[in-house]
Amino acid sequence: MRFTDGYWMPRAGFTPLKAAEAYDVDVREGPDGPQLVVTAPTRVIERRGDTLNRTVLTVVFDSPAEGVVRTRISHHDGGLPPRPTFGLAPSAGHDVQVGTDAGSGWLRSGRLTVRVRRGAPWSVEYLDGEELLTRSQGGSVAYVEEAGGGRYVHEQLSLGVGEHLYGLGERFGAFVKNGQTVDVWNADGGTSSEQAYKNVPFYLSDRGYGVFVDHPEQVSFEIGSEVVSRTQFSVEGEFLQYLVIAGPEPKDVLRRYTALTGRPPQVPAWSYGLWLSTSFTTSYDETTVMSFIDGMAQRNLPLSVFHFDCFWMREFNWCDFEWDPRTFPDPEGMLRRLHDRDLKVCVWINPYIAQRSPLFAEAAAQGFLLQRTDGSVWQWDMWQAGMGLVDFTNPAARQWFRGHLDRLQDMGVDSFKTDFGERIPTEDVVWHDGSDPQRMHNYYAQLYNDCVFGALRERRGAGDAVVFARAATAGGQQFPVHWGGDCYSTFEAMAETLRGGLSLAASGFGYWSHDIGGFEGTPDPRVFKRWLAFGLLSSHSRLHGSTSYRVPWAFDEEAVEVARRFTELKMSLMPYLLTAAGQAQRVGTPVIRPMFLEFSGDRAAATLDTQYMLGPDLLVAPVFSADDRVACYVPAGRWHSLLTGEEVPGGRWIEETHDVFSLPLLVRPGTVLPVGARRDRPDYDYADGVELRCFALQDGARVRVEVPDTDGAVVATFTVTREGDRLVGERSTGEQAWSLSDGTRPGTAAHADASTSRLEVQLPSAS
C-alpha cells in the first residue's frame, strides 16, 4: 500500500506521523528476555512544550532466538491481544546482550546486532558482525492516519545496490521481487496474476538476511516500488511487529526461520511416486478408474497413488464425505481392489458444506459453521450452492470434521487433497473463538490443513501422513505436500508454475508439486511431454487436469515412453531424494532449490528462474519451447549430464537442443550420487544394490554418502576417495550389495555382494 505521492508529498487523504528521533533508549526485562525500548516522538523534542499533544511511537527490540531480532513498533498498546497469531517457537537460553552508551543503544543475538542511534534523525541499523545488512532511516517508521478513519503502521528497510529479494510465498510473476507491490492475501486467482494461494509475509535477501512480518492479516509490501531504495511493509492497526533473521548464507536464514515457524516433516516414500487423477470434471466410475490403472500397468508405467477428484461425491453436496452411489456403489470393495493393485488412494475434500448436504443442517445446529454477527450461518453460492464454512476455531467442529476423515480412512483412503481454503470472508462474521476476521483470512488455511494432516498422522503415524494442499501461509510447510494450483496448459504457464515453486521454496516450504500438463485446457502433446520431465523432476509428481484426462496415451505413444523414462529415473533417484528431504526436515533447506540458494556467491545465479537445483547436486533446466531449444546457466566447475555422462564445463551459459526424452540434467562437480537398483516403485530397499556414481572428484577428495531407508533412517554409510587414477569406496555400515562407478563413463563400475566392504575403480587416463 502506498502512502506517498512521489517522494516528497503524502498521498491525498493520508497523514503520516513519522518517528523523528530516538528520544530515549532504555534497557528493560521483557517476557522473552532483555529488551531495548525506544521512545520515538513524531517531532524532534526541543523544549518541554513539545512533549504535549504529540503522537509518540514505542519501538521495542528483543530476540526470540539466536541470530533473530524482533522489532515491535506501536502507537497505542491498550488493545486486546490479537487472535490468531502465528505459532512461533522461540528458543530458550540463547545469549542476548543489550546495552546503551551516550550515543546509542544496542541488542546483540548471535551474529546479529541491532543498533539505535540516539537523537535525530531516526537511525536503526541491523548488522552481521560489523557488516550492515539493512537499516531503518529517517521517515522509515510511521503511523499513518487516513481521512476515512483507517490507521496503519509502516516500516521501510533499506535495499542495497545489487541486492535481490525473494519469497513472499508462492508468486507467479517475476522471481526477484524488487520493483513489485505484493499484498499478502490468500486468493483463488489461478497462476496467471499477482494473486496467490499461498501468501507468506517473509522475504529472503541474497545479502544474507531475511525479514518475517509477524502478522497473519494482510501485509502490504512495496519492494523498491514506493521508495526505490527501500522495502516498505505496512499493516492496518496500532502496531507492526517484524523479525530480522541473520544468515550469513540464505540457507542459514531459512534454517533460523523454519526453526521459528516449523519445519517440513517426513512424508511417506510412496508419496514420491507418480500420482494419477481422474481429473476434475471428467466423467468417471470404477470401470474408468480401473481402465486407467490397467493401461498404466500394460504400458509398464509405475504408478503409486490414484486420486479421486471432486465428483467422487454427489454434485451440489460437497463436502459430505459420501461416495456417489450412482457411480461408486461399492466404495469399500473398490478401495480394497485398488490396494490389491499396490496403490494408495487420495480423495478430494474442501472445508465447505453445501446446503443440500445432510451435514449442513447438522453442522449449523451444533454451531460448527462460521456465523454472521446476527447469529445466522454465513452462506454464499460461489462454488457450492448455499455453502457454509467449517469453523476450525471451534474444537468440537474440528473433531466433527476429523470424524468424517477417520471414517474415510477406515474405508481405505490413504490421503486427502485439501483444496480451497482461500475465499474466507472478513465482513459481518464472527469466529467461535473470537478471532479477528482480518487475521483469520490467511490463517484459516493453517487450521484447515493442520486438522486434516493431524487426522492422517494420528491414524497412520508420523512419517506416513501426506496431504495435497493448495492454500497456505507462514508455517504451512508443517503440513505437506503443496501443489501449485490452477495453471493453463501452455509453455508460458509451465514457466510461471516454476516461478511460483521457486518463490515458495524461498519461503520455507520443503516439498512442492504441480499439475503435469497444466490444469486448464488440454495441452499440446509437446507441452505435455516437456511437463512430464519437469513434473517428474520435482519432489512430488501428479497427473491432473480440469476437463480432460491426463493419462499419457491420450496424447500419443511417445508421451507414454517419456512418462516411463522419467518415472523410472525418479524411482532410481529415491536414495538421493530422501536424503535431500532429510535436509528439509532437519534444517529447512527445500528439496527444490532456487539457484541462488546453492550458489549465493555467484552473481549470475541471483536472477535465474527457469532452472533449479533438485537437492544439492542436480541442476534441472526444463525445456519451455516447442523448438526443443533450452538455455541455462552452469556454475563454475566440471559438470556432467546425468543422462549421457557428457562433460559440461561451467562458469557460462549454454544453449542446447534436446528431444523430448532429454533435458539439461547436470550433476554438480565432486558429487557421489546414490542411485537405487529399482525403477518400478518409490518404496524399496535403497541400500540393496545401490550404485555410487562419482562425478569429477578431485584427487584426494573424500566424500561421505549416507543411504536411508524408506523411513529416512540411515541404513548404509559409504566413504568414497579419489586416489590418483583410482576411486576407492568403503562401506562402514550396512550389509547389502553395492557398486562403485565413474558416473561420467557408463559401464565403468565395480560391483560387490553383501560381504564386500571395499571397492576400487580404475579410471581411464583421460580422466
N, C-alpha and C positions, 0 to 999 in steps of 0.2 A: 504494500500500500504506500502510495506516495503522499508526502505532506508538503512538498515544496513546488513552487512554480519556477523552474530553472534552479540555479544555485543560490540566488540571493533572496528570493521572495517566498513567503509562505503561500501555500495553496489557498485559494479563496475558501473561506469558511473554517479554516484551521488556525489555531493559535498555539504555536509550540513554546513551551516553557523549558528552556534548556539549562542543564547543570552548568553553572558558570564557574564554579570553583570547588575545591575540596576545602571547605571552611575549617573543619577539624577532622582528625583521623585518630580513632581510639582502638584499643585492643580490648576485647571482651571475651568471655567464655560463653559459647553457644551450645545448643543441644548436641551438635556433632563435633565439638571441639572448639579450639580458639577461632575467633573471628576478627577481621579488620572491619571496622564500622566507620563509614564516611558520611558526614553531613554535607549535602550538596545543595546550597541555595541556588535559585534560578536568577540571581543577580549577585554581583560581587558586593560583599558587605563592607562598606567603608565607614559607616557610623552606626550607632545603636539604633537609630530610627529605621535603618534598612532592614532590621530583623522583623519588622512589623508588617502585617498584611502581605506576607511573602510566601509563595509556594516553595517548599523545601523538599528535596528528594533524599531518601536514605539509601545508601548503597552499602551492602554487606557482602564481604568476601569470606568464604571458608573453603574447606576441602573435604569432600566425601570419600575420596580415595587418593592413593598416591599418584602424583602426576596429573591431578584434576583440581581445578579451581572453580568453585561455584560463585556466581555473581547474582545478587538479587537487588533490583532497582525498584523502589516502591514509593508511592505518593502517600496514600492513606492505608494504614495497616490494620484498621479496625474491622475489616470484612470477615465473614465467616470462612473457615477453612474450605478451600475449593475441592470439589469432587467431580470426576475421579482424578487421580494423579497417576503418573507413570510409576510402576513399582520398581524403583531403583534399589540396588543392593550395595549400600556403602560398605567400604572395608573398615575394619576396626584395627586400631593400634598403629596405623601408619604415622610417621613422624611429620608433624606440621610445625613450622617455625614462623613466628609472627613478631613484628617489632615496629617501632617508629623512631624517627630522629627529627631534627629540626626541619628538614626539608621534605620528608616523605614518610610513608608507611608501606610496609611490605608483608606479604604472606608467601611462604615457600612450602611446596609439597613435592617431594621428589625432585625432579629436574625442572619443575615448572614454578616460576615466581610471578606474582602479580605485584606491581609497584605503583603506588599512587603518589603523585606529586602534590604537596600542599599548596594551597592558594590557587590563583588563576594564571592561565586558563586551565580548564579541566584537562587532565592528562593521566591516563592509566595505561601501563604497559604490561604485556604478558610476554615473559622471557623464558627461553630454554637455556639455562645457564645464564650467560650474558648476551645470547643471541635473541634479538627481537623477533617474536613470532607475529604479533599483531598488536594494535593499540586502539584505545578509545580516546578521541581527541576532542577539542573544543567543538561544541554543537552536536556531538555524537549521542549523548544521553538526553532524552527529552520526555516530558509529559505533555501530551497534545490534547487540547480541548477543541472539540468540534462544535460548530454552531448548533447543530441539531441535537446535541446532548451526548454524543459519543466521547469516550475518553480512551486514550491509547498511551502506551509507553513504548519508546523505541530506543534501540542501541545501534550504533554504527561502528564496525570494526574495520580497520584499515586493510586494504588489499595492496600487496607489494607488487613491484614491477615484475612481470613474468609469472605471477602466482596464478594457479588454476584451482578452482573449487569444483567438487564433485558431490554426488549423493542426493539428499533430499527425497529419498525414496525412489520409487520406480517412475522414471520420467523418460518420455519417448522423444523429446526434442534433442537439441544439441547436448552431447555428453558433458562437455565442460560448461558449467553453469554461469560463467561470467557473462554479464550483459542481460541476464534474464530476470523477469519478475516471476516468482514462484509463490503461489498460495497453497499452503499445506492444508488440504481439504479434500477428503476422500470423495470420489465421484465415479459413477459408472459412465465413463466417457470414451471407451474404446482406447486404441493405442495411437490415434492419429491427431491428438490435440494436446493442449497444455494440461488437461486434466489427467488424473492418475488414480488408480485403485489403491495404491499403497503409498501413503504420504508419511514421510519421516522427517521431523524437524531437526535434522543433523546433517551437517556438511563437513567434508573432509578436504583439507588443503594439501597440495603437494609440497608445501613448505614444512610439513611435519607437525600439524596440529589439526584438531577438529573442534567444532562448536555444536553443542547439543542444546537446543532451546527447550527447556523442560516444561512444555505446555501441550496438553493433548488437544486443545481447541485450535482454531485457525491461527496459524502463524504466517505472516506475510513477509517474504524475503524480497529485497531489492538488491541484486548482486551486481554491483558496479553499474546499476541502471538508473538510480536516482542521483547518487554521488558516485562518479565513475571510479574513484579511488577507495571506495568503501563498500562493505556489505552491510546493509541495513536489515534488521528484523524487528518486527513490531507485533504487539498483541493488543486487543481491546481490554481495558480494565485498569486497575490501580497498581499493578506490579508486573514486572518482567523478570524471569529467572532463567539463566543460561549457564552452561558449563563449558569452560575451555579445557581441552584434553590434549596433553602433550604426546609427542612421539618418542624418539625423533623421526622414525620411519612411519609412513602411512599404516603399515601393518601393526605397529605399536599402538597407534591411535585406535584402530579397530579392536585391538586386544583390550585396551582400557575401557573403551565404550561398551563392548559386549559384556565385560565383567560387571558393568553397572546395569545394563538393560536386559541381560540374559543372552546365553549362548545357544546356538542351534544344538538340539540333542541328536543322538544317533537315530537314524531311521533304518528300517529293515533292509537287508541286502536284496530281497526280492523286489523292492520298490525301484531299484536302479534298472530293472529290465524294461522291456517295451510294454507300454500300456496301449490298449486298443479300445476305442469308444464306439458306441452306437451312433455317435454324433447327435446333434440337438433335436432338430425337428424331423429327422428321417423316420420312415415307417419301419418298425421292427417288432419282432416277437422272438420266442425262444428258437424257432426254426431259423430265423435270420441270424441270430447271435451264433448259433452252432455252425451255420454255414460259413460265417467269418472265421470262426476258430478252426474249423476243418480246413478251410482254404489256407490259413496260415501254416497249419501242420503239413498239408500236402506240398507246400512250396518251401518247406524247411525254413520257415521264418520263426525264430524264437519269440515266444510270447509269454509274458509273466502275469499281466493283470488285464482283466476285462472290466470296462467301466460302463455302467448304465446311466445315461443322461436323463434329463427331466421326465420324459414320458414313461418311465417305469411306473410312475404314479398316474392316477387319473387326471385328465385335464380339468382345470378350474379348482382342483383340490390341493394344489401344492401349498404347504408341505404337510401331508397327512401320514407319511411313512407307511403307506399301504400299497402293495403291488396291484397294478391294474388287473383285475381278474379276467378281463376280456382277452388280454394278450399274454398274461402270465398266470394261468390257472393253478400251477403247481410251483410256486416260487421256491419252497424248501427243496423240492426234488431237483429243480433246475440248478440251484446253488450247489447242491451236492454233486450234480453231474459236472459242473464247472470245476469243482475241487478235484473230482476224479481225473480231470484233464490236467491236473497240477497247476491250476490257475488260481490267483487271488481275485477277489471281487470288490469293486468300488461302486458305490451308488451316489448319485447327486442329491444334495439337500440344499435348502436355504432357510433363513431364520424367520420366514414369513408364514402365516397361517391364513389360507384363503377362507372367505366367509362360507363357501359351500362345504368346506370340510367339516365333518362332525367334531373335529378337535377345536374348531373356532369357539363354539358355544361353551365347551368345557373350559378352555383356557380363559375366555372372557369372564366366566362366572367365578373362577378362582383367582382372578387378578394377575394372570400370567402374561397379559399383553399390555403394551405401552398404552397409557391413558392420557386423555386430554385434561386440561386444568379443571373441567367441569365434572370429571369422574367417568366420562364415557370412554369407550375404546377408540384410540386413534386408528383410522382406516383410510385407505385410498384405493384406486383401481389400477394404478400403474403396476404392471407385471401380473398380478393376480387380482381378480375382481373382489373388492371388499376386504382385502387382506389386512390383517393386523400384524404387529411386530412383537416377537417374543422379548420380554423384558428380562434380560440376563442379569440385571442388578438384583432381581428377586431370587433368593436362594431356592425357594420352592419351585419357581419356574425353571431354574437350571436343572433341578432334579427331575422334574417332569419331562423336560426335553431329553435329558440323558436316558430316561427310562425307555423312550421310544428308540433311541440309538442302541441301547442294550438289547431290546427285542430283535432288532435287525441283526445285531451281532450273533444272537442266539440262533438265528436262521442260517447264518453262514457269511454275512457281509464282513469283509476284512478292512475296509477303509471307506472314508467319506470325502466326497468333493464338496467343500464348504463354499458354495457360490454366493455371490451378492454380499450384503452387509455394508454397502456404501451409502445408499439413499436413506439416511437416518434423519428424521425431522428434528427441527430445533425450535419451532414456534408452537405455542399453545400445547405443550406436552409436559408431563410430569413423570419422572422415573421413580420406581419403587423406593430406591434408597436416597432420593432427593438430589441426585446428581444434576449438575448444571447441564442443560441440554446442549449448549455450545461445546462444552468439553466432551460430552458423550458422543458427538457426531463421529469423530475419528476413532475414539476409543472403543466404540461398540464392536468393531472387528476383533479387538483383543479379547473381549469377553466371549464372543461367539466362538472363535477358534480355540480358546482355552477350554471351553465347555466340551467341544467335540473331541479335541485331542486328548483331553483328560479322560473322557469315556473310553476311548480306544486304549489308552495307556493302562487304565485300571483293569480292563478285561484282558488285554494281550501282554501286558508287562512292558517295562521300559525297554526301548530299543526295537520294539515291534509295532509301534504306533506311527502312522503317517496319514496326513490329510492332503488334499489337493485344494489349496486355498487361493482366493483371489484378492480379498481385501486385507489390509494390514496397516499398522502404524508402528511407532517405535516399540521394540520388544517383541514384535510379531514373529521374529526369527525363532522364537522358542517353540513355535507350532508349525513345523514344516510339513509338506513342501508347498511352495507358492508358484503359481504359473502366471504368465504374462497377460492374460485377459484376451479380449476380442479384437483380433487383428485381421486385416484383409489378406487375401491370398495373392500377394504380389512380392516382387523383389524389394520394393521400397518398404513394405510392411515388415518384411523379414529383417531389414536393417534397423527399422525403428524398434522392433522387438528386441534386438540385441542391445540397442542403446538403453532400453528400459531395464534389461537384465544387468548390464554393467553398472547402472546407477543404483540398482537395488543392492548389488554386491558391495558397492562403496558405502552402503548404509547399514551394513552389519548382517545381511541375510546370507546364510551359508549355502543354501540349495536353491535351484531355480529350474523352471521348465516353461514350455510354451507349446502352442498348438502346431504340430508339424503340418506344414502345408498352408497354415493360416486358417482362421475361423470363418470369416465371412466370404461367401462365394466359393467357387470351385477353382483350385489353382491350375494353371497350365502345367502339363506334365513336367516341363523343365523346372518350374518353380518348385513343384513337389519334390522332385529328386534332389535338388540342391538343399531344400529344407530338411530332407531326411538326414543328410550328412550333418548339418548344423544341429538338428534336434538330438541325434544320437551321440553327439559330442558335447552334450550338456549334462548336468548332473542327473536330471530325470527327463524321460522321453515319452511323449504321448501323441498318438494319432487321434485327432479330434477335429470336427468341423461343425458347421451350422446346418446347412440344408443338404449336404451331400456326404456320402460315406468317404472314409479315408483309408480303406483297405488298398494296398499298393496296386493290386491287379486291376483296380478300377481305372487306373491311368494308363499303364502299358506294362508289358512283361519286363522291360528294362528297369522300371521302378521296383519291381519285385527283387531283381538282382541287386539293385542299390540298397534296398532295405535290408536284404540279407547280409551284404558285405559290411555295412556299418553297425548293424545289430551285433553281428558276431565279433567285430572289432571291439565294440564296447564291452561285451561279455569277457573278452580276453584281458581287458584293462581293469577288471574289477579289483585285483590286489592293489593297484595304483590308486584307483578312485576311492576305495575305502580308507586308504592311508591319507589321501587329501581331505576326505570328510572328517577324519580324526583331528586334523588341524583346525577345522571349523569348530569342532566340539570343544577342543582344549583351549584355543587361543583366539577364535573368532575370525580366522582367515578363510574367506569363502572358497568353495570348490571352483566356481567360475570367477576368474580374476581379471579386472582391468589391467592393461599392460603397465600402467604407471605403478600399480601396487607391487609388482615384481621387479620393476626397473625404475625405481624412483629417481635414481641419479642420471638417467638418460633423458635429456630434454625432448628427444624425438618421440618418446613414449607418452608424453603428457597429454596429447590430444587424440590418441588413437581410439576409435570407436567402431571399427569394422573388423576387429580381430580381438583375441583374448587369450589368456592362459587357462588351460584346463588343468587345475592343480599347479604345482610349482614348475613343472618341467615340459609341458606340452603346449606349443603355440598352435592355435587354430585360427585359420582365416577363411571363413565361409565365402562361397562364391555367390555374389549378388547380381549377376548379369547373365543374360541369355547368350552372350557371345563367348562364354566359358573363360573369360579373362578375369584375373584377380591380381590385385596389387597388395602387398603387405610389407610392413617394416620388420626387419630381422635384427634384433640387438646384436652387439658385438660377440664374436666367437665363432667356432666351427659347429654350426647346427647341422642336423641331418633329417631327411624326410623319414618319418616312421614307416611310410607305405613303401618306399623304394630303397631306402638306405643311402640315397644320393646326398652328398655333402652340399650344404648351402652356406657359403661364407656370410657372416653377419656384418653388422655395422652399416647397413644400407637398405634401401628399398629394393624389392624385387617385383617384377611383373611377369606372370606366367599364364599359360593356358592349361586348363585341366578338364578332362572329360568328367562325366557325372559320377564316375567311380573314384574320383580323386579330388583333393584339395590340398592347399598347404597345411600339413600337419607335421610340425617340426619339433624335434627333440633337442632340448637345451644341452649345450656342451657340458660334459662332466657328469651326465646322468647315468645311473644304473636303474633301468626301468624293469620292474617286476611284471611279467606277462603270464597270465594264467593259462592252464593247459586246456580249459574247456571254452567253447564258443557257443554253447547251446542254452545257457542259463546263467543268471547272475549269482546264484547262491550255490557254491560248491566249495570243496577243499582247495583254497587258493595256494596253499603251500605244496600240495602234492603235484609234482611235475612242473613247478614254477620255473620259468626261464628268466634269467637275469641278463638283460640286453644292455651292453655297455656302449656308450656314445662319447667319443672324443675325450676319454680320460687322459689327463696329462701324466707324464712319467712321475711316479712317486705318489700319485693321488690315492687316497684311501677313502672308500665310501661305505657307509653302513646302511644296510637295507633291512627293513622290518616288514614281514608279510603277516597280515592279520587273518583272523578267521571271519566268518560272516557276522559275528558279534562285535568286530572291531578289536578284539584282543590279539596281541602279538603272539603268534604260534611258531614262527621261524625267524631267526636272525642270521644275516649273512654279512660278511665284510669282503669287499672287492678291492684289490690293489692293482695298480698298474706298475709293473716292474720291467722297465725297458720295453722289450718286444713281447712281453707276456702279460696276460691277465690272470690273476690268481684269485680264486674265490674260496672262501672258507665259511662253513656253516657252524655257528656256535650253539644254536638251539634248533630243535625240530628234527624229525626223523623221516622226512619224505624224500622222494626222488626229486631231483632238480637239475638244471643245466645252466651253463655259463656261455655267453656268446658275445661276439663282436657285432653289435647291432647295426653297424654300418655295412657289414658284409653278410647277408643272409646265408646260412649254412655253415658259418664259422662258429662251431659250438662244441662244447664237451658236455656229456650227459653223465649223470650219476644216479645210482639207485639209493635206497634209503641208508645203506651202510657207509656211503662215501661222504666225508665231511670236507674234502678239499678237491678243487678242480683247477686245471690250468688250461689256458687257450694261447696258442702261439699266434701272434699277429703277423700278417704279411708285412714284408719290409716296406711296402708303400705307405703303411700307416704312420 
